[in-house]
Amino acid sequence: MINFISALYSAVVIMLLVYVVILLLVGVNPIKFYRKAFPTMVLGFSNRSSVATLHIQLHI
C-alpha cells in the first residue's frame, strides 16, 4: 500500500513539474498560475470530482 501511495504522490510532483515547463515555454509565470489554480487543484485532489470544482473554476 505504501508503494501505491508513493507512486501517486510521485506522479503528482511530476505533473506539477511538467506544468512548470509548459508554462515557461508559453510565457506564463508559474507562481501566479499556481497561486490562482491552487484552490481548484486542492479541491479536485481531495474530492476527486470535477463537478465539485466547477464553481471554483468559474469564480477564478
Chimera marker file (.cmm) of the C-alpha trace (Angstrom):
<marker_set name="trace">
<marker id="1" x="0.000" y="0.000" z="0.000" r="1" g="1" b="0" radius="0.5"/>
<marker id="2" x="2.840" y="2.390" z="0.782" r="1" g="1" b="0" radius="0.5"/>
<marker id="3" x="4.253" y="1.791" z="-2.697" r="1" g="1" b="0" radius="0.5"/>
<marker id="4" x="0.933" y="2.757" z="-4.267" r="1" g="1" b="0" radius="0.5"/>
<marker id="5" x="0.646" y="5.955" z="-2.237" r="1" g="1" b="0" radius="0.5"/>
<marker id="6" x="4.266" y="6.839" z="-3.006" r="1" g="1" b="0" radius="0.5"/>
<marker id="7" x="3.610" y="6.307" z="-6.710" r="1" g="1" b="0" radius="0.5"/>
<marker id="8" x="0.572" y="8.591" z="-6.575" r="1" g="1" b="0" radius="0.5"/>
<marker id="9" x="2.431" y="11.408" z="-4.849" r="1" g="1" b="0" radius="0.5"/>
<marker id="10" x="5.389" y="10.987" z="-7.200" r="1" g="1" b="0" radius="0.5"/>
<marker id="11" x="3.038" y="11.274" z="-10.168" r="1" g="1" b="0" radius="0.5"/>
<marker id="12" x="1.555" y="14.488" z="-8.762" r="1" g="1" b="0" radius="0.5"/>
<marker id="13" x="5.028" y="16.002" z="-8.323" r="1" g="1" b="0" radius="0.5"/>
<marker id="14" x="5.974" y="15.019" z="-11.877" r="1" g="1" b="0" radius="0.5"/>
<marker id="15" x="2.721" y="16.539" z="-13.155" r="1" g="1" b="0" radius="0.5"/>
<marker id="16" x="3.465" y="19.817" z="-11.378" r="1" g="1" b="0" radius="0.5"/>
<marker id="17" x="6.978" y="19.904" z="-12.849" r="1" g="1" b="0" radius="0.5"/>
<marker id="18" x="5.636" y="19.258" z="-16.352" r="1" g="1" b="0" radius="0.5"/>
<marker id="19" x="3.194" y="22.135" z="-15.848" r="1" g="1" b="0" radius="0.5"/>
<marker id="20" x="6.098" y="24.428" z="-14.913" r="1" g="1" b="0" radius="0.5"/>
<marker id="21" x="7.984" y="23.529" z="-18.089" r="1" g="1" b="0" radius="0.5"/>
<marker id="22" x="4.899" y="24.071" z="-20.258" r="1" g="1" b="0" radius="0.5"/>
<marker id="23" x="4.069" y="27.370" z="-18.554" r="1" g="1" b="0" radius="0.5"/>
<marker id="24" x="7.613" y="28.631" z="-19.039" r="1" g="1" b="0" radius="0.5"/>
<marker id="25" x="7.530" y="27.650" z="-22.714" r="1" g="1" b="0" radius="0.5"/>
<marker id="26" x="4.255" y="29.524" z="-23.200" r="1" g="1" b="0" radius="0.5"/>
<marker id="27" x="5.477" y="32.553" z="-21.240" r="1" g="1" b="0" radius="0.5"/>
<marker id="28" x="3.189" y="32.349" z="-18.201" r="1" g="1" b="0" radius="0.5"/>
<marker id="29" x="4.575" y="32.946" z="-14.720" r="1" g="1" b="0" radius="0.5"/>
<marker id="30" x="4.236" y="29.582" z="-12.901" r="1" g="1" b="0" radius="0.5"/>
<marker id="31" x="3.975" y="31.210" z="-9.460" r="1" g="1" b="0" radius="0.5"/>
<marker id="32" x="0.993" y="33.330" z="-10.495" r="1" g="1" b="0" radius="0.5"/>
<marker id="33" x="-0.585" y="30.339" z="-12.228" r="1" g="1" b="0" radius="0.5"/>
<marker id="34" x="-0.292" y="28.076" z="-9.195" r="1" g="1" b="0" radius="0.5"/>
<marker id="35" x="-1.458" y="30.829" z="-6.844" r="1" g="1" b="0" radius="0.5"/>
<marker id="36" x="-4.680" y="31.202" z="-8.845" r="1" g="1" b="0" radius="0.5"/>
<marker id="37" x="-5.150" y="27.473" z="-9.570" r="1" g="1" b="0" radius="0.5"/>
<marker id="38" x="-4.325" y="26.227" z="-6.049" r="1" g="1" b="0" radius="0.5"/>
<marker id="39" x="-7.884" y="26.224" z="-4.618" r="1" g="1" b="0" radius="0.5"/>
<marker id="40" x="-9.215" y="24.280" z="-7.597" r="1" g="1" b="0" radius="0.5"/>
<marker id="41" x="-6.332" y="21.806" z="-7.518" r="1" g="1" b="0" radius="0.5"/>
<marker id="42" x="-6.716" y="21.149" z="-3.789" r="1" g="1" b="0" radius="0.5"/>
<marker id="43" x="-10.463" y="20.617" z="-4.053" r="1" g="1" b="0" radius="0.5"/>
<marker id="44" x="-10.090" y="18.358" z="-7.080" r="1" g="1" b="0" radius="0.5"/>
<marker id="45" x="-7.318" y="16.340" z="-5.427" r="1" g="1" b="0" radius="0.5"/>
<marker id="46" x="-9.195" y="15.865" z="-2.166" r="1" g="1" b="0" radius="0.5"/>
<marker id="47" x="-12.681" y="15.471" z="-3.605" r="1" g="1" b="0" radius="0.5"/>
<marker id="48" x="-11.971" y="13.505" z="-6.819" r="1" g="1" b="0" radius="0.5"/>
<marker id="49" x="-14.977" y="15.144" z="-8.508" r="1" g="1" b="0" radius="0.5"/>
<marker id="50" x="-14.660" y="17.548" z="-11.411" r="1" g="1" b="0" radius="0.5"/>
<marker id="51" x="-18.264" y="18.692" z="-10.950" r="1" g="1" b="0" radius="0.5"/>
<marker id="52" x="-17.488" y="19.981" z="-7.455" r="1" g="1" b="0" radius="0.5"/>
<marker id="53" x="-14.605" y="22.088" z="-8.757" r="1" g="1" b="0" radius="0.5"/>
<marker id="54" x="-16.658" y="23.822" z="-11.461" r="1" g="1" b="0" radius="0.5"/>
<marker id="55" x="-17.883" y="26.524" z="-9.086" r="1" g="1" b="0" radius="0.5"/>
<marker id="56" x="-14.352" y="27.418" z="-8.014" r="1" g="1" b="0" radius="0.5"/>
<marker id="57" x="-13.063" y="27.341" z="-11.605" r="1" g="1" b="0" radius="0.5"/>
<marker id="58" x="-15.816" y="29.695" z="-12.755" r="1" g="1" b="0" radius="0.5"/>
<marker id="59" x="-15.173" y="32.014" z="-9.799" r="1" g="1" b="0" radius="0.5"/>
<marker id="60" x="-11.491" y="32.423" z="-10.723" r="1" g="1" b="0" radius="0.5"/>
<link id1="1" id2="2" r="1" g="1" b="0" radius="0.2"/>
<link id1="2" id2="3" r="1" g="1" b="0" radius="0.2"/>
<link id1="3" id2="4" r="1" g="1" b="0" radius="0.2"/>
<link id1="4" id2="5" r="1" g="1" b="0" radius="0.2"/>
<link id1="5" id2="6" r="1" g="1" b="0" radius="0.2"/>
<link id1="6" id2="7" r="1" g="1" b="0" radius="0.2"/>
<link id1="7" id2="8" r="1" g="1" b="0" radius="0.2"/>
<link id1="8" id2="9" r="1" g="1" b="0" radius="0.2"/>
<link id1="9" id2="10" r="1" g="1" b="0" radius="0.2"/>
<link id1="10" id2="11" r="1" g="1" b="0" radius="0.2"/>
<link id1="11" id2="12" r="1" g="1" b="0" radius="0.2"/>
<link id1="12" id2="13" r="1" g="1" b="0" radius="0.2"/>
<link id1="13" id2="14" r="1" g="1" b="0" radius="0.2"/>
<link id1="14" id2="15" r="1" g="1" b="0" radius="0.2"/>
<link id1="15" id2="16" r="1" g="1" b="0" radius="0.2"/>
<link id1="16" id2="17" r="1" g="1" b="0" radius="0.2"/>
<link id1="17" id2="18" r="1" g="1" b="0" radius="0.2"/>
<link id1="18" id2="19" r="1" g="1" b="0" radius="0.2"/>
<link id1="19" id2="20" r="1" g="1" b="0" radius="0.2"/>
<link id1="20" id2="21" r="1" g="1" b="0" radius="0.2"/>
<link id1="21" id2="22" r="1" g="1" b="0" radius="0.2"/>
<link id1="22" id2="23" r="1" g="1" b="0" radius="0.2"/>
<link id1="23" id2="24" r="1" g="1" b="0" radius="0.2"/>
<link id1="24" id2="25" r="1" g="1" b="0" radius="0.2"/>
<link id1="25" id2="26" r="1" g="1" b="0" radius="0.2"/>
<link id1="26" id2="27" r="1" g="1" b="0" radius="0.2"/>
<link id1="27" id2="28" r="1" g="1" b="0" radius="0.2"/>
<link id1="28" id2="29" r="1" g="1" b="0" radius="0.2"/>
<link id1="29" id2="30" r="1" g="1" b="0" radius="0.2"/>
<link id1="30" id2="31" r="1" g="1" b="0" radius="0.2"/>
<link id1="31" id2="32" r="1" g="1" b="0" radius="0.2"/>
<link id1="32" id2="33" r="1" g="1" b="0" radius="0.2"/>
<link id1="33" id2="34" r="1" g="1" b="0" radius="0.2"/>
<link id1="34" id2="35" r="1" g="1" b="0" radius="0.2"/>
<link id1="35" id2="36" r="1" g="1" b="0" radius="0.2"/>
<link id1="36" id2="37" r="1" g="1" b="0" radius="0.2"/>
<link id1="37" id2="38" r="1" g="1" b="0" radius="0.2"/>
<link id1="38" id2="39" r="1" g="1" b="0" radius="0.2"/>
<link id1="39" id2="40" r="1" g="1" b="0" radius="0.2"/>
<link id1="40" id2="41" r="1" g="1" b="0" radius="0.2"/>
<link id1="41" id2="42" r="1" g="1" b="0" radius="0.2"/>
<link id1="42" id2="43" r="1" g="1" b="0" radius="0.2"/>
<link id1="43" id2="44" r="1" g="1" b="0" radius="0.2"/>
<link id1="44" id2="45" r="1" g="1" b="0" radius="0.2"/>
<link id1="45" id2="46" r="1" g="1" b="0" radius="0.2"/>
<link id1="46" id2="47" r="1" g="1" b="0" radius="0.2"/>
<link id1="47" id2="48" r="1" g="1" b="0" radius="0.2"/>
<link id1="48" id2="49" r="1" g="1" b="0" radius="0.2"/>
<link id1="49" id2="50" r="1" g="1" b="0" radius="0.2"/>
<link id1="50" id2="51" r="1" g="1" b="0" radius="0.2"/>
<link id1="51" id2="52" r="1" g="1" b="0" radius="0.2"/>
<link id1="52" id2="53" r="1" g="1" b="0" radius="0.2"/>
<link id1="53" id2="54" r="1" g="1" b="0" radius="0.2"/>
<link id1="54" id2="55" r="1" g="1" b="0" radius="0.2"/>
<link id1="55" id2="56" r="1" g="1" b="0" radius="0.2"/>
<link id1="56" id2="57" r="1" g="1" b="0" radius="0.2"/>
<link id1="57" id2="58" r="1" g="1" b="0" radius="0.2"/>
<link id1="58" id2="59" r="1" g="1" b="0" radius="0.2"/>
<link id1="59" id2="60" r="1" g="1" b="0" radius="0.2"/>
</marker_set>
